[in-house]
């Protein structure tokens, strides 16, 4: 790999600052109004939700807190997984370049999340809990949350996919003798993001 420290450092610095402001702006997205809530939770509106997403509306709302913890803590663990590459002597000698590439890639991934026309800055896609009704997820709770319109695309899944595929790519590049076995590693790299996605 060739890392230009000035270019990489600049991308990291600019990306981190711009992502900070983007996340602050996302936290200020408007809350759902009572009229909007009454409209989107009608059976007719629920029927318009695509088949891929509709299964999420049939989950038990009582499990939401557990799955949220699994997603948040799981992301942190997956984020740290590439540190395992340092057990490889050949890879360890290039640790600074690889660390900078890893951070740069994450900054770019976050920028896509924050600024892509497909991301939550431009698309208001309701999280599944908006459609739930339970002791915890009452209409008042939902309408007072500023976290209702950021369901697409998933920053957690994007971050996890970048982490595992980065790890896999680096390992395979340092070990070309793997041959076709590298495809199994890439398959394995897809599992953690899929679990977080679920």
Long-range contacts (C-beta under 8 A, 24 or more apart in sequence): 1-94, 1-97, 1-98, 1-101, 1-173, 3-97, 3-100, 3-101, 5-100, 8-100, 8-101, 8-104, 9-100, 11-104, 11-107, 11-108, 12-100, 12-103, 12-104, 12-107, 15-104, 15-107, 15-108, 15-110, 15-111, 16-107, 18-111, 18-114, 18-115, 19-107, 19-110, 19-111, 19-114, 22-111, 22-114, 22-115, 22-121, 23-114, 25-121, 26-114, 26-120, 26-121, 26-150, 27-146, 28-146, 29-120, 29-124, 29-146, 29-149, 29-150, 30-146, 30-149, 31-143, 31-144, 31-145, 31-146, 31-148, 32-126, 32-130, 32-142, 32-143, 32-145, 32-148, 32-149, 33-143, 34-139, 34-143, 37-130, 37-139, 37-142, 37-143, 40-126, 40-130, 40-131, 41-130, 41-131, 41-133, 46-131, 53-128, 56-128, 57-128, 57-131, 57-132, 59-128, 61-129, 61-132, 61-133, 61-134, 61-136, 61-137, 62-134, 62-136, 64-129, 64-132, 64-136, 64-137, 65-136, 71-156, 71-196, 72-156, 74-160, 74-192, 74-195, 74-196, 75-156, 75-159, 75-160, 75-196, 78-159, 78-160, 78-163, 78-164, 78-192, 78-193, 78-196, 79-159, 79-160, 79-163, 81-163, 81-164, 81-167, 81-192, 82-163, 82-166, 82-167, 82-170, 84-167, 85-167, 85-170, 85-171, 88-171, 88-174, 90-174, 91-170, 91-171, 91-174, 98-170, 101-166, 102-166, 105-162, 105-166, 106-159, 106-162, 106-163, 109-158, 109-159, 109-162, 110-155, 110-159, 112-158, 113-153, 113-155, 113-158, 116-153, 118-152, 118-153, 119-152, 119-153, 120-149, 120-150, 120-151, 120-152, 120-153, 123-152, 124-149, 125-149, 125-150, 125-151, 125-152, 126-151, 127-151, 154-196, 154-197, 156-196, 157-193, 157-196, 157-197, 160-192, 160-193, 160-196, 161-190, 161-193, 163-192, 164-189, 164-190, 164-191, 164-192, 164-193, 165-189
